[in-house]
Structures are given as structure tokens and as C-alpha cells.
Amino acid sequence: MREPIRFTKENIIKDIAKQTNQNISNVREVYNALEKDVFDILSSVDEEKDVSIKLFEGISLNGTYVPKSEKKNNLTGKVSFVESKIKPKFNITRSYCEKLNEVLHS
């Protein structure tokens, strides 16, 4: 099995700073603000509203509210309660995937 190349937050910050000729600490501050905003938006989901963040062209993050419910164990018949929760998901569009594959085959 191939080992994936891991891009860390710090690697990305340094790369953006280099590409934009900006100070690393300034880029880190913007990156951290973006990360906090994304978290705050996703955590604002409730029974009244779900959220969708178009993070980049072709990439979005979605937060959906899942209400409290009863769940019955089929083996024991015991009923338990599942607390409400936020279910985060991401979506990558088909056109974004096609762009990636165009780069691969060019």
C-alpha cells in the first residue's frame, strides 16, 4: 500500500506565504481566522437551519441537524435514545473531479 503525502496546516501556510510573498505569521493569522469561521458556521446548525459553506470552487462543507431519536436494538429489543447532533459532510463536484483528472492525463 502506498503511503500518502501528508500536507499539514503548517506546510500549507508556508506555501501560501511563499506564493503570495506574505509574512508567514500574517498568513497563519488569516488561516486560523478562516478555520475558526468554518467551525463557527458549521456549529451554528440547529433544528431551524442547516448550513452549506462553499469553501472553494467545487468544494463545499455542509452541516445538517439530526434530531434526537429513539433507537431499538434488534437483538435485545431495548430502546435507547440518541442525542441530537450535527452531521458534517463535504462535497466535491463532478466538474472538480474532472478537472483533477484532466491534470493527471495532460
C-alpha positions as CSV (number, residue, x, y, z in Angstrom):
1,M,0.0,0.0,0.0
2,R,1.3,3.4,-1.0
3,E,1.9,5.9,1.8
4,P,0.1,9.2,1.1
5,I,2.0,12.5,1.2
6,R,0.6,14.5,4.1
7,F,0.1,18.2,3.8
8,T,-0.1,19.8,7.2
9,K,-1.6,23.1,8.2
10,E,1.9,24.5,8.7
11,N,3.1,23.2,5.2
12,I,0.1,24.9,3.6
13,I,0.6,28.2,5.5
14,K,4.3,28.3,4.4
15,D,3.4,27.5,0.8
16,I,0.7,30.2,0.7
17,A,3.1,32.7,2.3
18,K,5.7,31.9,-0.4
19,Q,3.3,32.1,-3.3
20,T,1.9,35.4,-2.2
21,N,5.1,36.9,-0.8
22,Q,3.5,37.4,2.5
23,N,4.8,37.1,6.1
24,I,4.2,33.6,7.4
25,S,2.6,34.9,10.7
26,N,0.1,37.0,8.7
27,V,-0.9,34.0,6.6
28,R,-1.2,31.9,9.8
29,E,-3.5,34.5,11.3
30,V,-5.7,34.5,8.2
31,Y,-5.7,30.7,8.0
32,N,-6.6,30.5,11.7
33,A,-9.4,33.0,11.2
34,L,-10.8,31.0,8.3
35,E,-10.6,27.8,10.3
36,K,-12.5,29.4,13.2
37,D,-15.2,30.9,10.9
38,V,-15.7,27.5,9.2
39,F,-16.1,25.9,12.7
40,D,-18.4,28.6,13.9
41,I,-20.6,28.3,10.8
42,L,-20.8,24.5,11.0
43,S,-21.5,24.6,14.7
44,S,-24.4,27.1,14.2
45,V,-26.6,24.3,12.7
46,D,-29.8,23.8,14.7
47,E,-33.3,22.5,14.2
48,E,-34.2,25.6,12.3
49,K,-31.4,25.6,9.8
50,D,-28.8,23.6,8.1
51,V,-25.7,25.3,6.6
52,S,-23.5,24.9,3.5
53,I,-20.1,26.6,3.1
54,K,-18.8,26.9,-0.5
55,L,-15.2,26.7,0.7
56,F,-13.5,26.6,-2.7
57,E,-14.8,26.4,-6.3
58,G,-16.2,22.8,-6.4
59,I,-15.6,22.0,-2.8
60,S,-18.3,22.6,-0.1
61,L,-18.8,21.7,3.5
62,N,-22.3,21.0,4.8
63,G,-23.7,20.8,8.3
64,T,-27.1,19.1,8.9
65,Y,-29.0,18.9,12.1
66,V,-30.1,15.4,13.2
67,P,-32.8,15.5,15.8
68,K,-32.9,13.4,19.0
69,S,-34.5,10.0,18.3
70,E,-35.3,6.6,19.7
71,K,-33.4,3.6,18.5
72,K,-34.4,0.0,19.1
73,N,-31.7,-2.7,19.4
74,N,-33.0,-5.5,17.1
75,L,-31.3,-8.2,19.1
76,T,-32.3,-7.2,22.6
77,G,-35.4,-5.1,21.9
78,K,-34.0,-2.5,24.2
79,V,-34.9,1.1,23.3
80,S,-32.3,3.8,23.7
81,F,-32.3,7.5,22.9
82,V,-29.8,9.1,20.5
83,E,-29.0,12.7,21.3
84,S,-29.4,15.3,18.6
85,K,-26.2,16.1,16.7
86,I,-24.6,18.0,13.9
87,K,-23.7,15.8,10.9
88,P,-20.9,17.4,8.9
89,K,-20.2,16.3,5.3
90,F,-18.1,17.5,2.4
91,N,-19.0,17.6,-1.2
92,I,-16.7,17.7,-4.2
93,T,-18.4,18.4,-7.5
94,R,-18.1,16.2,-10.5
95,S,-16.6,19.0,-12.6
96,Y,-13.9,19.5,-9.9
97,C,-13.1,15.8,-10.1
98,E,-13.0,16.0,-13.9
99,K,-10.5,19.0,-13.6
100,L,-8.3,16.9,-11.4
101,N,-8.3,14.0,-13.9
102,E,-7.6,16.4,-16.8
103,V,-4.4,17.5,-14.9
104,L,-3.5,13.8,-14.4
105,H,-3.8,12.9,-18.1
106,S,-2.3,16.1,-19.6
